[in-house]
Amino acid sequence: MRVGLIGAGKFGTMFLSQALHTPGLHVVGVCDLSVERARQGLKRAGWPEERFSASDPGSALREGTTWVTEDPGSLIRAEGVEVVVEATGSVPEAVRHAVESFRAGRHVVMVTVEADVLVGPALSRLAQQQGVVYTLAYGDQPALICELVDWARVCGFRVVCAGKGTRYLPTYPFVTPDGVWEHYGFTPEMVATGDYNARMFTSFLDGTKSAVEMAAVANATGLVPQPGGLQFPPCGVDRLAEVCKPREAGGVLQRSGTVEVVSSLERDGRPVAGDLRWGVFVVVEAPSEYAARCFREYGILTDSSGRYAALYRPSHWVGLEVGVSVARAALRSEATGQPVERRAEVVAAAKRDLRPGEVLDGEGGYTVYGKLVPAEEADRLDALPVGLAHGARLRAPVPAGAVVRLGEVELGASPELVRLWQQARQSAPGGSSVY
């Protein structure tokens, strides 16, 4: 399996640490904006310098070593590369790299989930036209949730809810990078090391990342977001089946067949007992009295009625696990989660009162946060996707908490990115996830 990695940040470096020990996997090249940063990442991952000393992709193939470059196009087109792992974290760059990879006949593992949520259905169609695989990245929570959903369906269960855990309080959507560290308890000395990105941590805290990841799950599985979006109910693992079921059955969900994120904090800030902060889950309903009896007989985690059951995984291993996606794409032409229809949109909502003329700074910034809504609701609102918010200039005022509408902004995104998003909006319902 010959791989090209674009983006040598935390996720990419975690992948490299395991690639070094994976039989049959050859990282032909690593691309980053800074060659020196990429080399330092390889060293941190345990690579001896002679393993990444190749002067070009040809010598990397002949010697079984790795080439380091600043040129993503050269790596994508390099002879022998079969799979491109896109881990830049930049939506415009991730989309461009994916399209170039498809044209070069490469499979793509998309780590930049924000790009998948914005234009994933369009990217899936392009990949299919070129006969290659486009997939979410195993190790990130969306692909792991897709795995649980497909497991449930293959076993004959109806999926009531699927999702993950996180740290959340209702005040978090209005947090900005200036105040993010106090919520994590990070000291100035820790932040000064340079390993912490304030915008990234703000996106995790303000709910944007959760909305993005659940949109990816919805678009890959056909699950539909709740009309009010994510509720982030406080919930530990023992109560997943009790909480994440429809309201008419005593739970908190506005509908069945949906996604949700459970909080590891009670509303007063106390830790939830047995929290699922790092994990993923699925809740199913017994299709018969016999199945419900089996739940009881085998000690399966259920609600008080015994009809709703939960299965969870307590943690995700991030880039340490992405080799699963690489292997399935290269060896089986399979995706570990793939968008097939537009069920969800993550729309931009104002963090504060915004004035005409202001330029939005996108995910993890000072002006907007991302809110999950059903795709039909986003269209009805004429809502601005958070993935197109960066660089958009406001034409009208937007009050704090309100959704920003497309008619209220001048987009700053490239015409190509907007065109792909418009294509993704046209994806018809009716698909299912591929795992």
LUMLUM-345143 format. One line per field, with one value per residue (C-alpha): chain; residue number from 0; residue in three letters; z negated, y negated, x negated. Coordinates in nm, 2 decimals, decimal comma, padded with zeros to 4 digits. Each point is the difference from the previous one (the first is absolute). Example, Ala and Ser with C-alpha at 12.3 -4.5 7.8 and 13.67 -1.06 7.14 Angstrom:
cadena: [A_A]
num: [0_1]
residuo: [ALA_SER]
up: [-00,78_00,07]
north: [00,45_-00,34]
east: [-01,23_-00,14]
% end
This chain:
cadena: [A_A_A_A_A_A_A_A_A_A_A_A_A_A_A_A_A_A_A_A_A_A_A_A_A_A_A_A_A_A_A_A_A_A_A_A_A_A_A_A_A_A_A_A_A_A_A_A_A_A_A_A_A_A_A_A_A_A_A_A_A_A_A_A_A_A_A_A_A_A_A_A_A_A_A_A_A_A_A_A_A_A_A_A_A_A_A_A_A_A_A_A_A_A_A_A_A_A_A_A_A_A_A_A_A_A_A_A_A_A_A_A_A_A_A_A_A_A_A_A_A_A_A_A_A_A_A_A_A_A_A_A_A_A_A_A_A_A_A_A_A_A_A_A_A_A_A_A_A_A_A_A_A_A_A_A_A_A_A_A_A_A_A_A_A_A_A_A_A_A_A_A_A_A_A_A_A_A_A_A_A_A_A_A_A_A_A_A_A_A_A_A_A_A_A_A_A_A_A_A_A_A_A_A_A_A_A_A_A_A_A_A_A_A_A_A_A_A_A_A_A_A_A_A_A_A_A_A_A_A_A_A_A_A_A_A_A_A_A_A_A_A_A_A_A_A_A_A_A_A_A_A_A_A_A_A_A_A_A_A_A_A_A_A_A_A_A_A_A_A_A_A_A_A_A_A_A_A_A_A_A_A_A_A_A_A_A_A_A_A_A_A_A_A_A_A_A_A_A_A_A_A_A_A_A_A_A_A_A_A_A_A_A_A_A_A_A_A_A_A_A_A_A_A_A_A_A_A_A_A_A_A_A_A_A_A_A_A_A_A_A_A_A_A_A_A_A_A_A_A_A_A_A_A_A_A_A_A_A_A_A_A_A_A_A_A_A_A_A_A_A_A_A_A_A_A_A_A_A_A_A_A_A_A_A_A_A_A_A_A_A_A_A_A_A_A_A_A_A_A_A_A_A_A_A_A_A_A_A_A_A_A_A_A_A_A_A_A_A_A_A_A_A_A_A_A_A_A_A_A_A_A_A_A_A]
num: [0_1_2_3_4_5_6_7_8_9_10_11_12_13_14_15_16_17_18_19_20_21_22_23_24_25_26_27_28_29_30_31_32_33_34_35_36_37_38_39_40_41_42_43_44_45_46_47_48_49_50_51_52_53_54_55_56_57_58_59_60_61_62_63_64_65_66_67_68_69_70_71_72_73_74_75_76_77_78_79_80_81_82_83_84_85_86_87_88_89_90_91_92_93_94_95_96_97_98_99_100_101_102_103_104_105_106_107_108_109_110_111_112_113_114_115_116_117_118_119_120_121_122_123_124_125_126_127_128_129_130_131_132_133_134_135_136_137_138_139_140_141_142_143_144_145_146_147_148_149_150_151_152_153_154_155_156_157_158_159_160_161_162_163_164_165_166_167_168_169_170_171_172_173_174_175_176_177_178_179_180_181_182_183_184_185_186_187_188_189_190_191_192_193_194_195_196_197_198_199_200_201_202_203_204_205_206_207_208_209_210_211_212_213_214_215_216_217_218_219_220_221_222_223_224_225_226_227_228_229_230_231_232_233_234_235_236_237_238_239_240_241_242_243_244_245_246_247_248_249_250_251_252_253_254_255_256_257_258_259_260_261_262_263_264_265_266_267_268_269_270_271_272_273_274_275_276_277_278_279_280_281_282_283_284_285_286_287_288_289_290_291_292_293_294_295_296_297_298_299_300_301_302_303_304_305_306_307_308_309_310_311_312_313_314_315_316_317_318_319_320_321_322_323_324_325_326_327_328_329_330_331_332_333_334_335_336_337_338_339_340_341_342_343_344_345_346_347_348_349_350_351_352_353_354_355_356_357_358_359_360_361_362_363_364_365_366_367_368_369_370_371_372_373_374_375_376_377_378_379_380_381_382_383_384_385_386_387_388_389_390_391_392_393_394_395_396_397_398_399_400_401_402_403_404_405_406_407_408_409_410_411_412_413_414_415_416_417_418_419_420_421_422_423_424_425_426_427_428_429_430_431_432_433_434]
residuo: [MET_ARG_VAL_GLY_LEU_ILE_GLY_ALA_GLY_LYS_PHE_GLY_THR_MET_PHE_LEU_SER_GLN_ALA_LEU_HIS_THR_PRO_GLY_LEU_HIS_VAL_VAL_GLY_VAL_CYS_ASP_LEU_SER_VAL_GLU_ARG_ALA_ARG_GLN_GLY_LEU_LYS_ARG_ALA_GLY_TRP_PRO_GLU_GLU_ARG_PHE_SER_ALA_SER_ASP_PRO_GLY_SER_ALA_LEU_ARG_GLU_GLY_THR_THR_TRP_VAL_THR_GLU_ASP_PRO_GLY_SER_LEU_ILE_ARG_ALA_GLU_GLY_VAL_GLU_VAL_VAL_VAL_GLU_ALA_THR_GLY_SER_VAL_PRO_GLU_ALA_VAL_ARG_HIS_ALA_VAL_GLU_SER_PHE_ARG_ALA_GLY_ARG_HIS_VAL_VAL_MET_VAL_THR_VAL_GLU_ALA_ASP_VAL_LEU_VAL_GLY_PRO_ALA_LEU_SER_ARG_LEU_ALA_GLN_GLN_GLN_GLY_VAL_VAL_TYR_THR_LEU_ALA_TYR_GLY_ASP_GLN_PRO_ALA_LEU_ILE_CYS_GLU_LEU_VAL_ASP_TRP_ALA_ARG_VAL_CYS_GLY_PHE_ARG_VAL_VAL_CYS_ALA_GLY_LYS_GLY_THR_ARG_TYR_LEU_PRO_THR_TYR_PRO_PHE_VAL_THR_PRO_ASP_GLY_VAL_TRP_GLU_HIS_TYR_GLY_PHE_THR_PRO_GLU_MET_VAL_ALA_THR_GLY_ASP_TYR_ASN_ALA_ARG_MET_PHE_THR_SER_PHE_LEU_ASP_GLY_THR_LYS_SER_ALA_VAL_GLU_MET_ALA_ALA_VAL_ALA_ASN_ALA_THR_GLY_LEU_VAL_PRO_GLN_PRO_GLY_GLY_LEU_GLN_PHE_PRO_PRO_CYS_GLY_VAL_ASP_ARG_LEU_ALA_GLU_VAL_CYS_LYS_PRO_ARG_GLU_ALA_GLY_GLY_VAL_LEU_GLN_ARG_SER_GLY_THR_VAL_GLU_VAL_VAL_SER_SER_LEU_GLU_ARG_ASP_GLY_ARG_PRO_VAL_ALA_GLY_ASP_LEU_ARG_TRP_GLY_VAL_PHE_VAL_VAL_VAL_GLU_ALA_PRO_SER_GLU_TYR_ALA_ALA_ARG_CYS_PHE_ARG_GLU_TYR_GLY_ILE_LEU_THR_ASP_SER_SER_GLY_ARG_TYR_ALA_ALA_LEU_TYR_ARG_PRO_SER_HIS_TRP_VAL_GLY_LEU_GLU_VAL_GLY_VAL_SER_VAL_ALA_ARG_ALA_ALA_LEU_ARG_SER_GLU_ALA_THR_GLY_GLN_PRO_VAL_GLU_ARG_ARG_ALA_GLU_VAL_VAL_ALA_ALA_ALA_LYS_ARG_ASP_LEU_ARG_PRO_GLY_GLU_VAL_LEU_ASP_GLY_GLU_GLY_GLY_TYR_THR_VAL_TYR_GLY_LYS_LEU_VAL_PRO_ALA_GLU_GLU_ALA_ASP_ARG_LEU_ASP_ALA_LEU_PRO_VAL_GLY_LEU_ALA_HIS_GLY_ALA_ARG_LEU_ARG_ALA_PRO_VAL_PRO_ALA_GLY_ALA_VAL_VAL_ARG_LEU_GLY_GLU_VAL_GLU_LEU_GLY_ALA_SER_PRO_GLU_LEU_VAL_ARG_LEU_TRP_GLN_GLN_ALA_ARG_GLN_SER_ALA_PRO_GLY_GLY_SER_SER_VAL_TYR]
up: [00,00_00,12_-00,17_00,03_-00,31_00,04_-00,33_-00,27_-00,30_-00,30_00,18_00,28_-00,25_-00,19_00,33_00,07_-00,34_00,09_00,37_-00,10_-00,16_00,24_00,23_00,37_-00,04_00,17_-00,05_00,33_-00,09_-00,26_00,10_-00,23_00,04_-00,19_00,09_-00,33_-00,19_00,18_-00,08_-00,36_00,00_00,14_-00,27_-00,27_00,14_-00,04_00,36_00,04_00,24_00,26_00,04_00,14_00,19_00,36_00,24_00,22_00,02_00,24_-00,24_-00,28_00,20_00,08_-00,35_-00,20_-00,17_-00,02_00,19_-00,18_00,21_-00,01_00,33_-00,04_00,38_00,05_-00,28_00,13_00,35_-00,12_00,15_-00,21_-00,25_-00,05_-00,30_-00,09_-00,37_-00,01_-00,35_00,06_-00,19_00,26_00,19_00,33_00,01_-00,10_00,28_00,25_-00,10_00,01_00,35_00,13_-00,16_00,17_00,34_-00,07_-00,08_-00,38_-00,28_-00,26_-00,38_-00,11_-00,34_00,05_-00,10_00,05_00,37_00,01_-00,17_00,24_00,33_-00,08_00,22_00,30_-00,08_-00,03_00,35_00,14_-00,15_00,13_00,35_-00,02_-00,15_-00,33_-00,36_-00,20_-00,38_-00,34_-00,22_-00,24_-00,35_00,02_-00,16_00,31_00,16_-00,33_-00,04_00,36_-00,09_-00,29_00,21_00,27_-00,27_-00,14_00,34_00,11_-00,32_00,08_-00,25_00,07_-00,10_-00,24_-00,06_00,07_-00,12_-00,23_-00,33_-00,06_-00,26_00,03_-00,19_00,15_-00,03_00,22_00,34_-00,08_-00,11_00,22_00,03_-00,26_-00,28_00,11_-00,22_-00,33_00,09_00,06_-00,30_00,22_-00,16_00,19_-00,01_00,17_00,27_00,06_00,11_00,34_00,00_-00,06_00,28_-00,16_00,30_00,01_-00,38_00,03_00,28_-00,23_-00,29_00,17_00,16_00,36_00,02_-00,15_00,25_00,29_-00,11_-00,04_00,34_00,15_-00,17_00,11_00,36_00,00_-00,17_00,09_-00,37_-00,02_-00,24_-00,25_00,09_-00,29_00,07_-00,26_-00,36_-00,18_-00,28_-00,30_00,00_-00,11_00,17_-00,23_00,10_00,38_00,08_-00,25_00,12_00,38_00,09_00,12_-00,24_00,03_-00,14_-00,29_00,16_00,13_00,38_00,22_00,25_00,05_00,26_-00,10_-00,13_-00,34_-00,21_-00,37_-00,24_-00,26_-00,22_-00,20_00,07_-00,32_00,11_-00,21_00,18_00,12_-00,16_00,26_00,27_00,37_00,08_00,24_00,13_00,24_-00,03_00,17_-00,15_00,16_-00,06_-00,04_00,30_-00,20_-00,35_00,06_00,07_-00,31_-00,20_00,14_-00,11_-00,36_00,02_00,11_-00,21_00,28_-00,10_00,04_-00,12_-00,27_00,25_00,13_00,36_00,07_-00,01_00,03_00,12_-00,04_00,05_-00,28_00,20_00,35_00,09_00,26_00,25_-00,16_00,17_00,35_00,14_00,00_00,26_00,20_00,01_00,08_00,29_00,15_-00,05_00,02_00,16_-00,30_-00,19_-00,38_00,02_00,31_00,07_00,22_-00,04_-00,15_-00,32_-00,21_00,01_-00,25_00,01_-00,13_-00,30_-00,16_-00,32_-00,06_00,16_00,34_00,21_00,37_00,15_-00,24_00,15_-00,15_-00,11_00,02_-00,22_-00,34_00,02_-00,15_00,21_00,06_-00,12_00,19_-00,07_00,14_00,18_00,25_00,36_00,07_-00,29_00,12_00,35_-00,15_-00,20_00,29_-00,26_00,05_-00,05_-00,26_00,26_00,22_-00,28_00,00_00,18_00,06_-00,04_-00,17_00,19_-00,29_-00,38_-00,17_-00,37_-00,23_00,03_00,33_00,31_00,27_00,34_00,34_00,11_-00,28_00,11_00,29_00,02_-00,02_00,10_00,35_00,28_00,03_-00,36_00,02_00,31_-00,16_-00,30_00,23_00,16_-00,35_-00,08_00,29_-00,13_-00,02_-00,31_00,02_-00,06_-00,28_-00,17_00,13_-00,25]
north: [00,00_-00,32_-00,32_-00,37_-00,21_-00,37_-00,18_00,09_-00,14_00,20_00,24_00,06_00,05_00,25_00,19_00,00_00,14_00,31_00,02_00,06_00,33_00,11_00,29_-00,07_-00,37_-00,24_-00,37_-00,12_-00,37_-00,25_-00,35_-00,30_-00,38_00,03_00,28_-00,06_00,04_00,33_00,12_-00,08_00,18_00,31_-00,02_-00,03_00,30_00,21_00,00_00,03_-00,27_00,25_00,11_-00,35_-00,09_00,06_-00,29_00,07_00,24_00,23_00,06_00,05_00,28_00,17_-00,03_00,05_-00,34_-00,31_-00,33_-00,33_-00,29_-00,33_00,08_00,20_00,03_00,18_00,24_00,07_00,07_00,19_00,35_00,28_-00,20_00,18_-00,18_-00,37_-00,08_-00,36_-00,15_-00,37_-00,12_-00,27_00,04_-00,17_00,19_00,33_-00,03_-00,09_00,29_00,25_-00,11_00,02_00,34_00,14_-00,13_00,18_00,32_-00,01_00,11_-00,28_00,03_-00,33_-00,10_-00,36_00,08_-00,36_00,04_00,32_-00,17_-00,29_00,19_00,37_00,13_-00,18_00,14_00,35_-00,03_-00,12_00,30_00,24_-00,14_00,06_00,35_-00,09_00,00_-00,31_00,06_-00,14_00,07_00,29_-00,12_-00,32_00,04_-00,03_00,31_00,19_-00,10_00,11_00,34_00,04_-00,11_00,26_00,26_-00,06_00,01_00,31_00,16_-00,09_-00,29_-00,33_-00,28_-00,24_-00,23_-00,01_-00,24_-00,08_-00,16_-00,34_-00,27_-00,26_-00,27_-00,23_-00,30_00,16_-00,11_-00,36_00,07_-00,15_00,08_-00,27_00,19_00,36_00,11_-00,07_00,25_00,27_-00,09_-00,05_-00,21_-00,28_00,22_00,29_-00,23_-00,15_00,33_-00,05_00,33_-00,16_-00,17_-00,24_00,00_00,38_00,03_-00,27_00,20_00,31_-00,20_-00,22_00,30_-00,06_00,31_00,22_-00,15_00,07_00,36_00,08_-00,15_00,23_00,30_-00,11_-00,04_00,34_00,20_-00,16_-00,09_-00,34_-00,28_-00,11_-00,31_-00,19_00,13_00,15_-00,02_00,13_00,17_00,09_00,38_00,28_00,33_00,18_-00,23_-00,02_00,21_-00,19_-00,35_00,05_00,13_-00,19_-00,23_00,21_00,29_-00,21_-00,12_-00,34_00,05_-00,20_00,29_00,35_00,08_-00,30_-00,11_-00,15_-00,10_00,07_-00,23_00,11_-00,30_-00,05_-00,33_-00,14_00,10_00,31_00,31_00,26_00,34_00,25_-00,27_00,09_-00,31_00,17_00,28_00,08_00,19_00,14_00,05_00,26_00,13_00,37_00,10_00,27_00,12_00,28_-00,23_-00,21_00,32_00,07_-00,34_00,09_00,35_-00,12_-00,30_-00,25_-00,37_-00,11_-00,26_00,07_00,15_00,25_-00,08_-00,26_00,11_-00,18_00,11_-00,24_-00,02_-00,20_-00,17_-00,08_00,02_-00,27_00,02_00,32_00,19_-00,16_00,30_00,18_-00,25_00,02_00,38_00,03_-00,25_00,15_00,37_00,02_-00,32_-00,06_-00,32_-00,03_-00,25_-00,19_-00,28_00,12_-00,27_-00,34_00,05_-00,27_-00,34_-00,19_-00,36_-00,31_-00,16_-00,33_00,01_-00,37_-00,28_-00,04_-00,32_-00,06_-00,01_00,25_00,29_00,34_00,21_00,34_00,31_-00,05_-00,37_-00,32_-00,05_00,33_00,35_00,30_00,13_00,34_-00,01_00,23_-00,09_-00,10_-00,25_-00,15_-00,05_-00,15_-00,25_-00,07_00,06_-00,06_00,32_-00,05_00,15_-00,30_-00,26_-00,07_-00,33_-00,07_-00,37_-00,09_-00,22_-00,02_00,02_00,34_00,03_00,23_00,36_-00,06_00,20_-00,19_00,01_00,03_-00,32_-00,19_00,06_-00,04_00,34_00,00_00,36_00,11_00,04_00,37_00,07_-00,17_00,20_00,33_-00,10_-00,08_00,35_00,16_-00,18_00,18_00,35_00,20_00,20_00,38_00,13_00,19_00,00_00,21_00,16]
east: [00,00_-00,17_00,12_-00,05_00,07_00,09_-00,01_-00,25_00,18_00,12_00,22_-00,25_-00,28_00,21_00,05_-00,37_-00,08_00,20_-00,08_-00,36_00,11_00,27_-00,11_00,07_00,05_-00,24_00,03_-00,14_00,01_00,10_00,11_00,03_-00,02_-00,33_-00,24_-00,18_00,32_00,07_-00,35_00,04_00,33_-00,16_-00,27_00,26_00,18_-00,31_-00,13_-00,38_-00,12_-00,12_00,36_00,11_-00,31_00,13_-00,07_00,30_00,30_-00,18_-00,29_00,25_00,17_-00,33_-00,15_00,32_-00,06_00,21_-00,02_00,08_00,14_00,19_00,17_00,33_00,05_-00,33_00,08_00,35_-00,13_-00,30_-00,04_00,12_00,21_00,33_00,16_-00,02_00,07_00,12_-00,07_-00,05_00,30_00,06_00,33_-00,10_-00,33_00,16_00,26_-00,27_-00,22_00,29_00,10_-00,36_-00,04_00,32_-00,13_-00,33_00,18_-00,08_00,23_00,05_00,03_00,15_-00,11_00,12_00,36_00,11_-00,07_00,21_00,29_00,00_-00,04_-00,03_00,28_-00,15_-00,34_00,15_00,15_-00,33_-00,18_00,25_-00,04_-00,37_00,03_-00,17_00,10_00,09_00,02_00,02_-00,30_00,02_-00,12_00,20_00,34_00,23_-00,15_00,02_00,37_00,07_-00,15_00,24_00,30_-00,09_-00,05_00,34_00,17_-00,17_00,12_00,36_00,04_00,16_-00,24_00,17_-00,30_-00,37_-00,26_-00,29_-00,10_-00,16_-00,05_00,29_00,19_00,27_-00,24_-00,27_00,14_-00,10_-00,36_-00,27_-00,38_-00,07_00,18_-00,04_-00,29_00,17_00,27_-00,26_-00,21_-00,31_-00,28_-00,18_-00,31_00,18_00,14_-00,35_-00,13_00,17_00,18_00,34_00,21_00,25_00,24_00,00_00,07_00,27_00,17_00,00_00,15_00,26_00,17_-00,11_-00,21_00,28_00,24_-00,24_-00,07_00,37_00,08_-00,26_00,17_00,34_-00,11_-00,17_00,27_00,33_00,07_00,18_-00,09_00,26_00,19_-00,15_-00,35_-00,23_00,12_-00,31_00,18_-00,22_-00,02_-00,23_-00,05_00,25_00,28_-00,05_00,30_00,22_-00,10_-00,05_00,34_00,31_00,19_00,32_-00,20_-00,14_-00,32_-00,12_00,00_00,24_00,00_-00,13_-00,27_-00,21_-00,34_-00,09_-00,30_00,00_-00,18_-00,25_00,11_00,32_00,17_-00,15_-00,35_-00,04_-00,15_00,24_-00,05_-00,13_-00,03_-00,07_-00,20_-00,24_00,23_00,28_00,33_00,31_00,34_00,23_00,36_00,08_00,22_00,17_00,08_-00,24_-00,29_00,09_-00,01_-00,35_-00,11_00,09_-00,14_-00,35_-00,03_00,02_00,02_00,36_00,25_00,26_00,24_-00,25_00,08_-00,27_-00,36_-00,34_-00,34_-00,29_-00,37_-00,17_-00,27_-00,13_-00,37_00,00_-00,29_-00,14_00,29_00,02_-00,19_00,33_00,14_-00,32_00,01_00,37_-00,03_-00,32_00,07_00,38_00,12_00,22_00,08_00,01_00,29_00,09_00,25_00,28_00,26_00,05_00,20_-00,17_-00,16_-00,21_00,11_-00,17_00,16_-00,12_-00,21_00,08_00,19_-00,16_00,00_00,01_-00,34_-00,16_-00,19_00,08_-00,30_00,16_-00,03_-00,16_-00,02_00,15_00,32_00,19_00,05_00,14_00,35_00,13_00,33_00,19_-00,09_00,36_-00,01_-00,32_00,15_00,31_-00,20_-00,23_-00,28_-00,37_-00,20_-00,27_-00,24_00,05_00,00_-00,37_-00,06_00,37_00,09_00,33_00,25_00,25_-00,01_00,04_00,10_-00,19_00,13_00,17_-00,08_-00,19_00,18_-00,16_00,18_-00,17_-00,36_-00,24_-00,18_-00,38_-00,04_-00,13_00,26_-00,12_00,08_00,34_00,08_-00,08_00,21_00,29_-00,04_-00,01_00,33_00,16_-00,08_00,32_00,11_00,01_-00,35_-00,16_-00,34_-00,29_-00,23]
% end
